[in-house]
Amino acid sequence: MKKGLHIRSRSATPTASSLDLPRTSSDAHSDSTQLPIPKADTIDTPGNSDIDSAPGVPTTLSTTHPSGTASIAWSGVKTLLAVLESSSDAFGPLKSAVGGFNKCINIYERAAKGRNDYNELRDKLDGLLQDLAGVKLLCTSIESELKNVEDKRGRSTGRRLAEAMDTQDEILECYRRIHGYLERVTLNANMNMLGAINDLSMESRLAKMSPAMSAVYDSAASTDLRRGNCAPGTRVQQIDFLLEWARDPKAGNTCWMNGMAGTGKTTIAYTVCAKLENTFELGASFFCSRVIPECRRVENIIPSIAYQLARFSLPFYCVLDKSLKSNRDAHTRTLKIQYQKLIVEPLMEVQESVPSDFIVVIDALDECENDNSLGEILDLLMLSAVALPIRFMISSRPESAIYRRMMGRVDEQGNRRLVLHNLNTEAVKSDIEAYMRHELDHIFLTDTQWSGILERCGVLFIYASTACRLIQQGDEMNTLDEAIKVIAGSELTSAHEDKNTIDELYSMILTAAFHQAKMSQANKHRMRELLETAICAIEPMNLESLAVVLRLKDAKQANALLHPLRSVLNVTNTGHVTTLHASFPDFMFSSSRSVDFYCVAARRHTALVECCLQIIDNIKPKFNICGLSSSFLSDNMVEDMDKRVDQGISHMLIYACRYWSTHLFLGEVQQQLVGVIQRFFTQRLLLWMEILNLTKRMRFGTGIIRDAGKWCQVSLA
């Protein structure tokens, strides 16, 4: 073997010749037979029509070994181990798997002595080891299989292990599973070896699906949204339940984790994703969010999952590319066509080359827009007419659009359900205490204070999380006692009154923020406008943009006004302002729940559209905003184009051009806006188009004009 084995990572793109596999040595085998090689029409490898004649691909395997010792018969293992020992630590999973297999050889030999079916399978296995190439998922599966043997053996001898197993058939079955894994590894290697990938063209087709990368569980956006793992030692039973489902090959294709707002669904889902990824078992994730536009669109879910599966699995990558070549716009079609072309058809073709089902985690599905689309995607995921090697873990609130569909199916055919608000109350309270003590370990609280805080948190993690934020803010501002009093002033929680409980806490926080004795009425008004703008923004605005919208001095003033609201709003590292939890906008948009703090969304949207159009109207210069020297050069030929755009077009101007019609559509119908809209279409339309083009947002133009047209029809009726 001239080169080290190549192990494909999730983010890496394999190259056409990244593997060098050893040829089968003629002196190691007395007889030979043809090894099945993947067909060209199955893999669809451009430029490789004659696979059987490809150089360097092994074409023979031994069918018989002379009877003898294990060390003689298992030459493939010894050869492979020698190569792995000389390679870098990058091949740890493969080295560990083959090393474990080597330790068990003598055990297997003694247990199955004299069995012809064992000898036949051993020969096939050893031949495959000669061609072994590393794929992390498959190697982990082998390692898991071997761990079963190690667990049974303990410190016993090989003879005791054989006696402990029910029958010799169990040993043979173990062999067969490992044999299947290794066959799939070889298939992966041959696809790579034969030049199945044309990097540039495949990557281009994959990128054109426009996956929502912010929806990946551990994306950069997840940090801004304060997602993370469960605190150590918390939610252990729930996490184990979900992992058991994910790792049980006989389990159903769906697991639904549901719970009321604030029960910790997203944190549990994040932790499960992290654990599955650590063992190379996570195929894809999509964490929905109202805060990020691309993460709340149902039509982005399937293309994003397909993209991640392609990164996760080389065979899937190849067959998905074949589908994209013949269906270039599949990601823009109906959900049914998306699912068929991007998921079902590729999976049907590749199912023989994957070791186990792909596990896909979809979190907070209720935060997506359009209930009809939600119902449709659930029907597609749960009612596939064919058995596919993919399973879905879905988390959501028990909203009616989701609840009706899930309840009739989730307990069928091995599907599972985890209801977080129906768990043992004492166990949840214990987890909440562990979480809060972990978050507040640097702040001294008396036993009496701890007792009062925990009593009011009850079984709601969102209450505990919000209380932690309030206490941390109080500690930073030297107002810890005031923060404790706010929490102490809220009502005690009940396991089945989570909405009333969190409403009480939100009301107490806002009351404390807006009734500060030292704050002027003018600043209270500015803070109210800032709060309403933040929760009505279509996507998070940064501090500079908020300052422009509300005519504040600068971002520093906006940040200062936000300080009393830091328990319900979050300022990210990039300066963008977001809500901490979806339950807070729900509270603010309900007059019966928020009462004095009620936000009339339509009124705020109307104010925002006026502001957006005013910003566009005030642009100078009115043409060639980036000062380009020639109109004959395309944008990609201008050397410093990105720098010019950054300097000439502010974040708020980009927001205004992208979302003015969305605010118009969501706002009140007011006649005074007719003149403003008319001025835009007659005097600023070309400038607006120029900005969309320069910022690569022209694809949104049609939808923006369509929303404006709908508003005009209603207002002029």
C-alpha positions in Angstrom: 0.0 0.0 0.0 1.8 3.1 -1.2 -0.3 5.8 0.4 -2.1 6.1 3.7 -5.8 5.3 3.8 -8.0 8.3 3.2 -10.8 8.8 5.8 -13.5 11.1 4.5 -14.7 13.8 7.0 -18.1 15.5 7.0 -16.7 18.7 5.6 -14.1 17.4 3.3 -14.6 16.6 -0.4 -12.9 13.4 -1.5 -10.8 13.6 -4.6 -10.8 11.2 -7.5 -7.5 9.5 -6.6 -7.3 10.0 -2.8 -7.0 6.2 -2.2 -4.3 3.8 -3.2 -5.5 0.3 -2.5 -3.2 -2.8 -2.5 -3.5 -5.3 -5.2 -4.1 -8.9 -4.2 -0.8 -10.7 -4.0 -0.7 -13.8 -6.2 1.4 -15.8 -3.7 -1.1 -15.4 -0.9 -3.9 -17.4 -2.4 -4.1 -20.6 -4.3 -7.4 -20.0 -6.0 -9.3 -16.9 -6.9 -12.7 -15.6 -7.9 -14.1 -12.3 -9.2 -14.8 -9.6 -6.6 -18.0 -7.7 -7.4 -17.1 -4.2 -8.5 -19.7 -1.3 -8.5 -21.2 -0.8 -12.0 -20.5 2.4 -13.9 -24.2 3.0 -14.4 -24.9 2.6 -10.7 -22.4 5.2 -9.7 -22.6 7.4 -12.7 -19.0 8.3 -12.9 -18.1 10.6 -15.7 -15.1 9.5 -17.6 -15.1 6.0 -16.1 -17.3 3.9 -18.3 -15.1 0.9 -18.3 -14.8 0.1 -14.5 -13.6 -3.4 -14.8 -10.4 -2.3 -16.6 -9.6 0.5 -14.2 -5.9 0.3 -13.2 -5.1 -0.4 -9.6 -8.5 -1.9 -8.7 -8.3 -5.4 -7.2 -10.2 -8.0 -9.2 -9.5 -11.2 -7.4 -10.1 -12.6 -3.9 -9.1 -15.8 -2.3 -11.8 -18.5 -1.8 -9.8 -21.1 0.2 -7.1 -21.0 2.8 -5.0 -23.9 3.8 -6.0 -25.1 7.2 -3.7 -23.8 9.7 -3.2 -21.4 12.5 -5.1 -18.1 12.9 -2.0 -16.1 12.3 -1.4 -17.7 8.9 -5.1 -17.5 7.8 -5.6 -13.9 8.8 -2.8 -12.4 6.8 -5.0 -9.5 5.7 -5.5 -8.3 9.2 -1.7 -8.4 9.9 -1.0 -6.5 6.7 -3.6 -3.8 7.4 -2.5 -3.4 11.0 1.1 -2.8 9.9 0.0 -0.1 7.5 -2.2 1.6 10.1 0.5 1.5 12.8 2.8 3.4 10.4 0.2 6.0 9.6 -0.9 9.1 11.4 -3.4 9.4 14.2 -5.9 10.6 11.7 -6.8 6.9 11.2 -7.6 6.3 14.8 -11.2 4.9 14.3 -10.0 2.4 11.6 -6.9 1.5 13.6 -9.0 0.8 16.7 -11.5 -1.2 14.8 -9.0 -3.5 13.1 -6.9 -3.8 16.2 -9.9 -5.0 18.1 -10.7 -7.5 15.4 -7.2 -8.8 15.6 -7.5 -9.4 19.3 -10.6 -11.6 18.8 -9.2 -13.8 16.0 -8.1 -16.7 18.3 -11.4 -16.5 20.2 -13.4 -16.9 17.0 -11.1 -19.7 15.7 -11.6 -21.8 18.8 -15.3 -21.1 19.0 -16.0 -22.1 15.4 -13.4 -24.9 14.9 -14.3 -27.3 12.2 -17.2 -25.4 10.7 -17.0 -25.0 6.9 -19.3 -22.0 6.9 -17.0 -20.3 9.2 -13.9 -21.0 7.1 -15.7 -19.8 3.9 -16.8 -16.5 5.6 -13.3 -16.0 7.1 -11.8 -16.2 3.6 -14.1 -13.6 2.2 -13.5 -11.4 5.2 -9.7 -11.6 4.9 -9.9 -10.8 1.2 -11.9 -7.7 1.9 -9.4 -6.6 4.5 -6.8 -6.6 1.7 -8.8 -3.9 0.0 -9.9 -2.0 3.1 -10.3 1.8 2.9 -11.4 3.9 5.8 -14.8 5.3 6.2 -15.5 6.6 9.7 -19.1 5.6 10.0 -18.4 2.0 8.9 -15.4 1.7 11.1 -17.4 2.9 14.1 -20.0 0.2 13.3 -17.3 -2.5 13.3 -15.9 -1.1 16.5 -19.3 -1.2 18.1 -19.8 -4.9 17.0 -16.4 -5.8 18.5 -17.3 -4.0 21.7 -20.2 -6.4 22.1 -17.7 -9.3 22.2 -15.4 -7.5 24.5 -18.2 -6.7 26.9 -19.2 -10.3 27.1 -15.6 -11.5 27.5 -14.6 -9.2 30.3 -11.4 -10.6 31.8 -12.3 -14.2 30.9 -10.4 -16.4 28.6 -11.5 -17.2 25.1 -12.8 -20.6 26.2 -15.1 -18.9 28.8 -16.4 -16.5 26.2 -17.4 -19.4 23.9 -19.2 -21.1 26.8 -21.0 -17.9 27.6 -22.4 -17.4 24.2 -25.7 -19.1 23.5 -24.6 -20.9 20.4 -21.9 -20.9 17.8 -24.4 -19.3 15.5 -24.1 -16.1 17.5 -20.4 -15.9 16.6 -21.2 -16.6 13.0 -23.8 -13.8 12.9 -21.3 -11.4 14.4 -18.9 -12.3 11.6 -21.6 -11.8 9.0 -22.4 -8.3 10.2 -18.8 -7.3 10.1 -18.5 -8.8 6.7 -21.3 -6.6 5.5 -19.7 -3.5 6.9 -16.4 -4.3 5.2 -18.1 -4.9 1.8 -19.6 -1.4 2.1 -16.2 0.1 2.9 -14.8 -1.5 -0.2 -17.7 -0.1 -2.3 -16.9 3.4 -0.9 -13.2 2.9 -1.7 -13.8 1.8 -5.2 -16.1 4.7 -5.9 -13.3 7.0 -4.8 -10.6 5.1 -6.6 -12.5 5.1 -9.9 -12.7 8.9 -10.1 -16.4 9.1 -9.2 -16.1 12.8 -8.3 -15.5 15.7 -10.6 -14.9 18.2 -7.8 -15.8 21.5 -9.3 -19.0 20.5 -11.2 -20.3 18.5 -8.3 -19.6 21.1 -5.7 -21.3 23.7 -7.9 -24.4 21.6 -8.2 -24.5 21.0 -4.5 -24.1 24.6 -3.6 -26.9 25.7 -6.0 -29.4 23.9 -3.6 -28.8 26.9 -1.3 -28.8 24.9 1.9 -29.7 26.8 5.1 -26.4 26.3 6.9 -27.5 28.4 9.9 -29.9 25.6 10.6 -27.1 23.1 11.4 -27.2 22.4 15.1 -23.7 23.8 15.8 -23.6 26.5 13.2 -22.1 29.9 14.0 -25.7 31.2 14.4 -26.3 28.7 17.2 -23.8 30.5 19.4 -25.7 33.8 18.8 -28.9 32.1 19.7 -27.3 30.7 22.9 -27.8 27.1 22.0 -25.7 24.5 23.7 -25.4 21.2 25.5 -27.4 20.3 28.6 -25.6 21.0 31.8 -23.5 18.1 33.1 -25.7 15.4 34.8 -29.0 16.8 33.6 -31.7 15.3 31.3 -29.8 12.1 31.3 -32.8 9.8 31.0 -34.3 11.8 28.2 -31.0 11.9 26.3 -30.5 8.1 26.8 -34.0 7.4 25.6 -33.4 9.3 22.3 -30.0 7.8 21.8 -31.4 4.3 22.4 -34.0 4.9 19.6 -31.3 6.3 17.3 -29.1 3.2 17.8 -31.8 0.5 17.7 -31.9 -0.9 14.2 -35.4 -2.3 14.9 -36.9 1.1 16.1 -39.4 3.0 14.0 -38.4 5.7 11.5 -39.8 8.5 13.7 -39.2 9.7 17.2 -41.2 12.7 18.4 -40.0 14.8 21.3 -42.7 17.3 22.3 -43.2 19.6 25.2 -44.7 23.0 26.1 -42.7 26.1 25.7 -39.7 26.2 28.0 -39.3 22.5 28.7 -35.8 22.3 27.2 -36.5 20.6 23.8 -33.8 22.5 21.9 -31.0 21.9 24.5 -31.8 18.2 24.6 -31.9 18.0 20.8 -28.5 19.8 20.6 -27.0 17.4 23.1 -28.2 14.4 21.2 -26.8 15.8 18.0 -23.4 16.3 19.6 -23.3 12.8 21.0 -24.4 11.3 17.7 -21.8 13.3 15.8 -19.0 12.3 18.1 -19.7 8.6 17.1 -20.2 9.5 13.4 -23.9 8.6 13.6 -25.5 12.0 12.8 -26.5 12.3 9.2 -28.0 15.8 9.3 -29.7 18.4 11.5 -32.1 21.3 10.9 -32.8 23.6 13.9 -35.8 25.8 13.0 -35.9 29.3 14.4 -38.2 32.3 14.0 -35.3 34.6 14.5 -33.4 33.6 11.3 -35.4 33.8 8.0 -33.8 30.8 6.3 -34.4 28.7 9.4 -38.1 29.3 9.5 -38.9 28.3 5.9 -40.2 24.8 5.5 -39.0 24.7 1.9 -35.4 24.9 3.1 -35.6 21.7 5.2 -35.2 19.0 2.6 -32.5 20.7 0.5 -30.5 21.4 3.6 -30.8 17.8 4.8 -29.8 16.4 1.4 -26.8 18.7 1.4 -25.6 17.5 4.8 -26.2 13.8 3.9 -24.0 14.4 0.9 -21.2 15.7 3.1 -21.7 12.8 5.5 -21.8 9.9 2.9 -19.7 9.6 -0.2 -22.1 7.2 -2.0 -25.0 9.5 -1.3 -22.9 12.4 -2.6 -22.4 10.7 -5.9 -26.0 9.6 -6.5 -27.4 13.0 -5.3 -25.2 14.6 -7.9 -26.6 12.3 -10.6 -30.1 13.4 -9.5 -29.1 17.1 -9.6 -27.7 16.8 -13.1 -31.1 15.7 -14.4 -33.2 17.8 -12.0 -31.2 21.0 -11.6 -34.1 23.0 -10.0 -35.4 20.2 -7.8 -34.7 22.3 -4.6 -37.1 25.0 -5.9 -40.0 22.7 -6.6 -42.9 21.5 -4.4 -42.0 19.7 -1.1 -43.1 16.4 -2.7 -40.7 16.7 -5.7 -37.9 17.9 -3.4 -38.3 14.9 -1.2 -38.5 12.4 -4.1 -35.5 13.8 -6.1 -33.2 14.9 -3.2 -33.9 12.2 -0.6 -36.0 9.2 -1.7 -34.4 8.4 -5.1 -30.7 8.9 -3.9 -31.4 6.8 -0.8 -33.0 3.9 -2.8 -29.9 3.7 -5.0 -27.4 4.0 -2.2 -29.0 1.9 0.6 -26.7 -1.1 0.0 -23.6 1.0 0.6 -24.5 2.5 4.0 -24.0 0.6 7.2 -27.0 1.8 9.0 -29.8 4.3 8.9 -29.0 8.0 8.5 -30.2 9.8 11.7 -31.7 13.3 11.0 -32.7 15.6 13.8 -35.3 18.4 13.1 -35.8 20.7 16.1 -38.5 23.3 16.8 -40.6 22.4 13.8 -43.4 24.6 15.2 -41.3 27.7 14.6 -41.6 27.3 10.9 -44.0 29.4 8.8 -47.1 28.1 7.1 -49.1 25.4 8.9 -50.1 23.7 5.6 -46.5 23.2 4.6 -45.7 21.8 8.1 -48.4 19.2 7.6 -47.2 18.3 4.2 -43.6 17.8 5.2 -44.6 15.6 8.2 -46.7 13.5 5.8 -43.7 13.1 3.5 -41.3 12.2 6.3 -43.6 9.7 8.1 -45.5 8.1 5.2 -42.9 7.0 2.7 -44.2 4.2 0.5 -40.8 2.4 0.5 -38.4 1.5 3.3 -35.5 3.9 3.3 -32.3 3.9 5.4 -33.2 7.2 7.1 -34.9 8.0 10.4 -36.1 11.3 11.8 -36.1 12.7 15.3 -38.5 15.6 15.4 -39.0 18.0 18.3 -41.8 20.6 18.6 -44.4 22.1 20.8 -47.7 20.1 20.6 -49.2 22.6 18.2 -52.5 21.5 16.5 -51.0 21.3 13.0 -48.3 18.9 14.2 -50.1 17.2 17.1 -53.0 15.9 14.9 -50.6 14.2 12.4 -48.1 12.9 14.9 -50.5 11.3 17.5 -52.0 9.0 15.0 -48.7 7.5 13.9 -46.0 8.0 16.5 -46.9 4.9 18.5 -47.1 2.7 15.4 -44.5 0.5 13.9 -41.9 1.1 16.6 -42.1 4.9 16.5 -41.5 6.6 19.8 -42.7 9.6 21.7 -41.1 11.6 24.5 -43.4 14.2 26.2 -41.3 16.5 28.3 -44.1 18.2 30.2 -45.4 14.8 31.4 -42.1 13.6 33.0 -41.6 12.9 36.7 -41.8 16.3 38.4 -39.2 15.7 41.0 -36.7 14.4 38.4 -37.2 17.6 36.3 -36.8 19.8 39.4 -33.6 18.1 40.2 -32.2 18.7 36.7 -33.2 22.3 36.9 -31.4 22.8 40.2 -28.3 21.1 38.7 -28.5 23.4 35.7 -28.9 26.6 37.7 -26.1 25.8 40.2 -23.9 25.2 37.2 -24.8 28.5 35.5 -24.6 30.5 38.7 -21.6 28.8 40.4 -19.7 32.1 40.5 -22.5 34.0 42.3 -23.0 33.6 46.0 -26.7 32.9 47.0 -27.9 31.9 50.4 -29.8 28.7 51.0 -32.9 30.7 51.5 -32.5 32.5 48.2 -31.8 29.2 46.4 -34.9 27.6 47.9 -37.1 30.5 46.8 -35.7 30.6 43.3 -36.0 26.9 42.7 -39.5 26.8 44.1 -40.6 29.4 41.6 -38.9 27.7 38.6 -40.9 24.5 39.1 -40.5 22.3 36.0 -39.8 25.0 33.4 -36.3 25.3 32.0 -37.1 28.5 30.2 -38.1 30.0 33.6 -34.8 28.8 35.1 -32.8 30.1 32.1 -34.5 33.5 32.2 -34.0 33.7 36.0 -30.3 32.9 35.5 -30.0 35.7 33.0 -31.7 38.1 35.4 -29.5 37.1 38.3 -26.3 37.3 36.2 -27.4 40.7 35.0 -28.1 41.9 38.5 -24.7 40.6 39.6 -22.9 42.5 36.8 -24.9 45.7 37.6 -24.5 45.4 41.3 -28.3 45.0 41.7 -28.4 41.4 42.7 -30.9 41.9 45.5 -33.3 43.6 43.1 -33.1 40.7 40.7 -33.8 38.2 43.5 -36.8 40.3 44.5 -38.2 40.3 41.0 -38.0 36.5 41.0 -39.4 36.2 44.5 -42.3 38.5 43.5 -43.5 36.1 40.8 -46.1 33.4 41.5 -45.2 29.8 42.2 -45.2 27.5 39.2 -47.4 24.6 38.4 -46.5 21.6 36.2 -49.5 22.3 33.9 -49.6 26.1 34.0 -46.4 26.9 32.2 -47.9 29.7 30.1 -49.2 31.6 33.1 -46.0 31.0 35.0 -43.6 32.4 32.3 -46.0 35.2 31.7 -45.7 36.2 35.3 -41.9 36.2 35.1 -41.9 38.2 31.9 -44.3 40.8 33.4 -42.1 41.1 36.5 -39.0 41.6 34.4 -40.6 44.3 32.1 -42.2 46.0 35.1 -38.8 46.3 36.8 -37.2 47.5 33.6 -39.8 50.2 32.8 -40.2 51.5 36.4 -36.7 52.5 37.2 -36.8 55.7 39.2 -33.8 57.2 37.5 -35.0 56.6 33.9 -36.6 59.5 32.2 -39.9 59.2 30.4 -38.2 59.9 27.1 -35.8 57.0 27.6 -38.6 54.7 28.7 -40.4 55.5 25.4 -37.2 54.9 23.4 -36.7 51.6 25.3 -40.3 50.6 24.4 -39.8 51.3 20.7 -36.5 49.4 20.8 -38.1 46.4 22.4 -41.0 46.4 19.9 -38.7 46.9 16.9 -36.5 44.0 18.0 -39.3 41.5 18.2 -41.0 42.7 14.9 -37.8 42.7 12.8 -38.0 40.2 10.0 -34.4 39.2 10.8 -32.2 40.4 13.6 -30.9 44.0 13.3 -27.6 45.1 14.7 -27.2 48.0 17.2 -26.2 50.4 14.5 -29.4 49.7 12.5 -31.6 50.0 15.5 -30.0 53.4 16.2 -30.8 54.5 12.7 -34.4 53.3 12.8 -35.2 54.9 16.1 -33.1 58.0 15.5 -30.8 57.4 18.4 -27.4 59.0 18.7 -25.4 55.8 18.0 -25.1 52.1 18.7 -23.7 52.8 22.2 -27.0 54.5 23.2 -29.0 51.6 21.8 -26.9 49.2 23.8 -27.4 51.2 27.0 -31.1 51.2 26.5 -31.1 47.5 26.1 -29.4 46.8 29.4 -32.6 46.5 31.5 -34.0 44.1 28.9 -31.1 41.7 28.8 -33.1 39.0 30.5 -35.4 38.7 27.5 -33.3 40.1 24.7 -29.8 39.0 23.6 -27.0 41.0 22.0 -24.8 38.6 20.0 -21.1 39.0 19.5 -21.7 40.6 16.2 -24.0 43.2 17.8 -27.3 41.7 16.5 -30.3 41.8 18.8 -32.5 38.7 19.2 -35.1 37.3 21.5 -33.8 34.6 23.8 -36.8 32.3 23.4 -39.8 32.0 21.1 -42.2 32.3 24.1 -41.3 35.9 24.6 -42.7 37.3 21.3 -45.8 35.1 21.8 -46.2 36.8 25.2 -45.7 40.3 23.7 -48.1 39.8 20.8 -51.0 38.6 23.1 -53.0 41.5 24.7 -54.5 39.2 27.3 -51.1 37.9 28.4 -48.8 41.0 28.2 -51.6 43.6 29.1 -49.7 46.9 29.6 -46.7 45.7 27.6 -48.8 44.5 24.6 -47.1 45.1 21.2 -49.5 46.0 18.4 -47.5 44.3 15.7 -49.3 45.8 12.7 -48.7 49.4 14.0 -45.0 48.7 14.5 -44.7 47.2 11.0 -46.2 50.3 9.6 -43.7 52.4 11.4 -40.9 50.2 10.1 -42.0 50.4 6.4 -42.0 54.2 6.6 -38.5 54.1 8.1 -37.2 51.7 5.5 -38.6 53.7 2.5 -37.2 57.0 4.1 -33.8 55.4 4.3 -33.9 54.4 0.6 -35.2 57.8 -0.3 -32.3 59.5 1.5 -29.5 57.6 -0.3 -26.8 59.7 -1.9 -25.7 59.4 -4.6 -28.9 58.4 -6.3 -27.1 56.3 -9.0 -23.9 54.2 -9.0 -23.9 54.1 -5.3 -20.5 52.2 -5.2 -18.8 54.6 -7.6 -17.9 52.0 -10.2 -15.7 53.4 -13.0 -17.4 51.5 -15.8 -20.8 50.0 -16.5 -19.3 47.6 -19.1 -17.6 45.4 -16.5 -19.5 42.7 -14.7 -19.5 42.9 -10.9 -17.2 39.8 -10.6 -14.6 41.6 -12.7 -14.3 44.6 -10.4 -11.2 43.9 -8.3 -12.3 45.5 -5.0 -16.1 45.0 -5.4 -16.7 43.5 -1.9 -14.9 46.4 -0.3 -16.9 49.0 -2.3 -20.2 47.3 -1.3 -19.2 47.2 2.4 -18.3 50.9 2.4 -21.2 52.1 0.3 -24.1 50.1 1.5 -24.9 49.9 5.3 -26.6 46.9 7.1 -29.7 49.0 7.6 -29.9 49.9 3.9 -29.6 46.3 3.0 -32.4 45.5 5.5 -34.6 48.3 4.2 -34.3 47.2 0.6 -34.9 43.5 1.4 -37.8 43.8 3.8 -39.7 47.1 3.2 -42.6 45.3 1.4 -42.8 42.6 4.1 -43.4 45.2 6.7 -45.8 46.9 4.3 -47.8 43.6 3.9 -47.8 43.0 7.7 -48.7 46.5 8.6 -51.9 48.6 8.8 -53.6 49.9 5.6 -53.0 53.6 5.9 -53.8 56.0 3.1 -50.9 58.3 3.8 -48.6 55.4 2.8 -50.0 55.5 -0.8 -48.0 58.6 -1.6 -44.8 57.1 -0.1 -45.2 54.0 -2.2 -45.9 55.9 -5.3 -42.7 58.0 -4.8 -40.7 54.8 -4.4 -41.9 53.3 -7.7 -41.5 56.5 -9.7 -38.2 57.8 -8.3 -36.3 55.1 -6.4 -37.1 51.8 -8.2 -33.9 51.7 -10.2 -31.7 52.6 -7.2 -33.4 49.9 -5.2 -32.7 47.3 -8.0 -29.1 48.5 -8.1 -28.7 47.8 -4.4 -30.3 44.3 -4.6 -28.0 43.5 -7.5 -24.8 44.7 -5.7 -25.7 42.8 -2.6 -26.6 39.6 -4.5 -30.2 39.7 -3.4 -31.9 40.2 -6.8 -33.6 36.8 -6.5 -35.8 38.3 -3.8 -37.0 41.2 -6.1 -40.0 39.5 -7.6 -41.4 38.5 -4.2 -40.8 42.0 -2.8 -42.8 43.6 -5.6 -45.5 41.0 -5.3 -46.1 41.8 -1.6 -46.2 45.5 -2.5 -48.7 44.8 -5.2 -51.0 42.9 -2.8 -51.0 45.8 -0.4 -51.8 48.3 -3.2 -54.8 46.2 -4.3 -56.2 46.2 -0.7 -55.5 49.8 0.0 -57.0 51.1 -3.3 -60.1 48.8 -3.2 
